[in-house]
Structures are given as C-alpha cells and as structure tokens.
Amino acid sequence: MSRYNVKETEAKWQGVWDGKGCFTAREDASRPKYYVLEMFPYPSGRIHMGHVRNYTIGDVIARFKRAKGFNVLHPMGWDAFGLPAENAALEKKVHPAAWTRENIATMRGQLKTMGLSIDWDREIATCDVEYYRHEQKMFLDFLKVGLAYRKESWVNWDPVDNTVLANEQVIDGRGWRTGALVEKRKLSQWFLKITAYAEDLLKGLETLDRWPERVRIMQENWIGKSTGVRFRFKIKGREDELEVFTTRPDTLFGASFAAISPNHPLAAELAASSPELAEFIAECNRLGTSEEAIETAEKRGFDTGLKVVHPFDPSWELPVYVANFVLMEYGTGAIFACPAHDQRDLDFARKYGLPVRPVVIPADADPAVFEVGSEAYTGPGVLRNSVFLDGLDTESAKDEAGKRLEAAGQGERTTQYRLRDWGVSRQRYWGCPIPVVHCESCGIVPVPDDQLPVVLPEDVTFDKPGNPLDHHPTWKHTSCPTCGKPALRETDTFDTFIESSWYFARFCSPKTGDAAFTREAVDYWLGVDQYIGGIEHAVLHLLYSRFWTRALKTCGYLNLDEPFTGLFTQGMVNHETYKDADTGAWLAPTDLTKNDKGEWVRADSGVPVNVGRVEKMSKSKKNVVDPAHIIGTYGADAARLFMLSDSPPERDLEWTEAGIDGAWRYINRLWRMVTEAPVELPAAGTPKPESLGSKAEAARRLVHKTIAGVSDDLDKFRFNKAVARVRELSNALGELDGKGEGEAWVLREGFESLVRLVGPMMPHLGEELWAQLGHGTLLADQPWPEADPALVVEDSVKVAVQVNGKLRATLELPRDMDKDAAEQAALADSNVQRAMDGKPARKVIVVPNRVINVVV
Ligand SMILES: [Zn+2]
C-alpha cells in the first residue's frame, strides 16, 4: 500500500501554480469579475491559527468562483505600520523597518505553504513609501474640500506609550495595548470629518444586504442617530444663556436640575474663581474620555450655585451642576435632567437629594400610585403633571413640546449623531508622516504636490521617550513652501487605520506610480465582492473604510459608495487550556503527554495537569498551536480541511489533535481510493455506457446530488456541510467494486467529480489526484462540475396515507407512480388495514407524490 507524500506533493503543486502564473489577475471586461479579500494581516512575526482559518475560507471562495467562470482577484498585503514595531525597537533594539520587513518575509513564506490562490504580484506593504505617498495626497485633497481640519481637543493620553488614543482604543478606561489608565489632555490634532457623512453612512447600511445583520446594527448604534430639541435656558442673574440638547422634550415638566460637562466653557469660567470646582474638574479629567469609562464611573457632580429658568414656567428655577457624566462632545455639552425617566439622571438625583417627579405613566399603570424607585421608567406612556402636555402620548408630547419651544423662539427641533469626527494624529514614529509644515508667518501650509512624498526617515533613535521624529536632528527642519522662511514639519503621523481604509483600492492597480490607482482598475474591480475577517472590526475599520471611500468619491478619485458588497465574519479558533496542578502555571499543549490512563500529564515530569476551559488561542494562556508545525506535520490540506469541517464558519472552532488527525486520515483514504481503484477505469472522456446496473445508477445519482449540494453549500458559506457531503460520496464510491454493469465508468465520473469538488478545500490533493486520473491539465483551470438536473431530483417520494382524514401511514413510493399502483400500495399497508378494520374502501383519492385518502 503506497502512502501519500504530502510534503513533496504540496511543494510540487505550489511550484507549478506559481510558475504558470495561475492566479495572476487581469482586467477583462468580457468576463464577470469577483474580488475576494481577506482582511490583510499585521506582520507581527508568524501566522497564527486565526489567519489559517481566515485565509482558508477566502481561498475556498476564490477557487470556487474561479472554477465558476469568474475573473477572480485575490490579493494579499501587509498592514505594516503600527505600535508593535516601535515596541520591538525599544525592547529588542531592532529598527521598526527591519523588524517589520523580516516579519513580512517570514509570514509570506508561511502563507505560501498554505497553497493559497493569491496573486502575489499585487503584494503591498503599507509602510512602503510607494504606498503611503498616495494617502498623503488624499489627505491634502481632503484638506482642500474641508474634510480634514485641525482643532484643539481633549484627547485620551496613554501615559505609557506616550500617545493619543482614539476613543475606540480605550477599553474600560485603559489603553488597549498597554492597559495603562488613560488620562485626558488638550492637544492640537488633525481630524477627518466622518460626521459629514453620518446620514449617508447610516442610509448605506440598508443597501448592504450581504453583510451580517449584527455588524449593521453595531454600525447603526455607533453612528447613533437621534432626533430631539436644542433649546436655551435663561441663566438667572446673567446675560448669557445655557444651550442644551435633549431627545426627551416631552419630560420637561419632570425637570429636576441642569448639568454641564466638566469641559463646558461655563465650567471653565466658574472654576477660575473656585479652586474646589477646578479640583473637581481635574478629577473628572483623570477619568479619560471614553464613553465606557464615563458610563461605568460613579455619577458625581458639583453644584455651581447658578440657577436656570424653566422654559415653560418663569417662576420655576433649576440648579446647575457640573457633572462627570455629561460629554462635551455630544450635543451641546449641557443637559436638563429628568430623573424619573433617565437612569443616569436618577442615580445622580438620588445621590444629591434632588426631586424625582414622574411625568410619563406606563399604559398599564395606575397614575395615582405610580412611582419611580431605583429604576427610571424609560418606556412610552401617557403624560401627566405636565400642564399642556397632559394626556398626550410620548411621541405627541415630544412633538408638542418641540413646537412650543420653537414658537417661543427658545429652541429648534434637530437631529443629533453619536458619531464623532475621526482624530487621526498620532505622536508616533512608525506611521505615515502628515504632509504639512508649520510656518511662523503663514501658519499651517500643506506640502505642495511636487514636494511629495514626505518620506519617513529611517535614521532615528529610540533612546528618549516620545516621538523619535521630534528629536531627529534635521528631519523636521525645512523651509516654508509659501514664504521660504525656516519652518517645521508636522511630526505627528497618521492613525494606522488610515492605511487599511483604502488598501483594497490599491490592490486594483498596485504598481501605479503617479496615482493611488487607475480609474479603469477600480471601476472594474471594486467593490470587493466578498470581504472576510473578524467581528472585532465590525465598527472601526469597516466604518472608516466606508467613510474613506465616500471621501475619495467626493474628491473625484472613484465613483463608489460602498467598498465591501459582501462581508463574512468568521469565528475564532479556540483550544483547551492547561495548568500545572501544583503551581497553577499555564502549560502549552506541546508540554504535555497522555499517561496510560489517558490523562494529560507534563511530558517532562509526569505531574498531572488540570484541563481548563476551551478558550481563544492566546500567548498568555499558552493554548496556542503553531500552524507551521501543523502544516509541517500533516500538510496544508489537512489543516484547511479541519478548519472547514469542524463547525459552521461563523462560529468558534475548537482545535483538537483528534480533529486534525481525522482530516489527515481522510486525505490518505481519498488518495488510496482514487489511486488504487478496484478496477481499471475507462480513459478520461469515455462516453457513458448505454445502460447502468442499479448500483451504478444509484451511485451516479449520489454523485450529481453531491455536486448540486456542495455548489449550494459553498455559495452559502456552509463549508462544514459541504465536507460532510463529500465524505458521504466517498463512502459510497468506496463500496463499489467496479464489477457491475457500468460501474467502472461511474467510478471515473465519481472520482473526477469528487476531486473537482474538493479542489477549493484541498487544492494540492485535488491537483495530484486530477493528474493521477490521467489529465494533462491543471485542476486549478477546470470549470466547476455541473449536476445533471434529471439525476438530482429524488427518485422516490414520501406519500402520506390518511384513513377517514387521519394520518395512518407514510409510504416511500417511486416518484410519479401510476395511480392504481399507488392505491394498491396504500391498501396493502398493515397500519392502513388496521385502521380500515376490515371494512371495504368506499373511495380512494390519490394526489400524486403527496397524499392518498382512503374513505371507509
Ligand atoms: Zn511661511
């Protein structure tokens, strides 16, 4: 019995595909295109199992669509700027550029062992000046049309990395990479005006019908559209007014106090003469700017002593607090509080002994006794204790209150978004330089086109904290493009989310030098037909890309709104965790062995091991399996097959030794079955024999049903079901001895179909077996098999038999059976006879292929 030589075979076919340029993509207007893209990797060092799953799914789609006749683009590149490279520079004394390029080389080599149908000629790395020069130009174009601007603003400051963090990079008040408590600081920052597209980004979600529902909901919530009223309170004893925004003007008669953000100009003014208030504001600012931090913090306030006048009742005064839960960035930075109908207001009111006055009564509650305890009532209801709003429902009351404020000239009904502009300045070295110059006379001067790109210098040192661009001896010193006087370059670099906001467009024409891409190329290839990646990018990367595409359209770069037509988010790869029973230290799977009782023990000492939960593979818990090791042992096809077969792709997958072993055994079985067929198969292309024996006929039906089923499964991302069907077919074919009438011919048809169906999943094995079956062509170039519709229909049907209207039996009958024969079959059934109780049938009604009614 021969053995499948996986190492040799996989390397051989990778070489052949590469040598023939099988996966090189070219624009071809005569063919339908299909752009498959997996979220490109950050070059952290080595590929991990999450990559293997992501790229396997993408490759199955790419190869499947290719076989279906599409002109497929399937590129790969590197999201190569970012903090880890700088951290490596600090820890390992290696330059970020060298570290990054070395990692890219390693990971490229690893990805190539997976046998992916990638067009490697299109490879890009975002840290190359040939890439980032184009986003400098885009930024300057955004600046011209007002989509980029600079403003002083409160930022999240990570005191360990010495950098500004986006709100999204602050998790529970801590930096997402360092875990350090985030502080607030005021800095001049560059912003991109994503809010200009808030409504369009929201509307666009409705068109994304091939996106997961939950991603669309997350984006919708992130954009956070709400309608409400902006109105102005008169401040007692002052000339100015306090403007607030509310989504609940219906609850105005339940008002209890007004509150302003610690960063509201009025708070700053009052703090100038109140050291206590100044100290309170400083404390609030140590909380960070993230909404999570603000939401979870204890509600605290400072009574300013000011009073505002109720807009509907000049005799009613409300105290004004500075409160830590009011965001300067949302609305006007000031609110009126109705504790009965807002939880934060209620928590605050209970703490400071402020009135709680219910004005909205739920439909099923008795207004006479309705009270609010520790939980605010935020649902709809009927208004009471509200003068002219009494008796109205919530929506009508909102409308009426808005109208009254407008009529009094005190406010306007308006729409508000939670979405904030995108702060893109980072005080980091390893990023794209922001192409502007600061001149003492001219202010901020954009770098002119003929002086682009602004190249990131590589001769920097990391011996001082902060941004190395700041202490580079010469780089930032330049002359003003306008007046020629000495000037300073901007030393901030871009948020690396910028690079990933347009890389999919660069892949369309990655070698274009004088432009980001050619118009022909993006018009042909975009949008991405199938984008595949992790759910963790549901908001930021995907929203920024949608914004960037719209901004490029505004600036005339392309004519497209949505960059990703289809999106699939795959689950994580998990593994059991292990701990030393004595020390509690995490142990890696490679540290373990099984003792004779089948229990996990330490391989070195035999000490028992505690087996813990199945969790996402992570370095800290050591429950990682190295793909390089798996591919080196079992081959890429086995790893790919296991990734596809174990669970639905959107769900988490548990990596197990038994699972990869099973995949490996199946590969060998398939190989032996085809290469050691029980009879000599007719030559490829031999016409079908006149007649087939019943076993051959049944096997042939299964072949065609499998073709139809797998095609449908691959279209719908049901890879695990496709694998199950393929296994069922190989079991059936394995039972044929090839001796019956036409069996040898059916075996060839079955093997060839099987090989073509597994091609996208196990491309090396597929290619090898295709050659073993006597073909001089490449499987990678073969069209997808077509199922014969006549063979796919069921040849038998389930027919219900009713006696006097009650179901008594279900019969498996040949499809389109003669009516008399069907009647005889029904009357012969023992259950039916028992129900008829010896009486003759008065009437039998046969509905072909469905039901037989017997009346006695
Ligand atoms: Zn100047």
Residues whose N, C-alpha, C, O or C-beta is under 5 A from the ligand:
A	BS01	ZN	C439 S441 C442 C480 T482 C483 G484
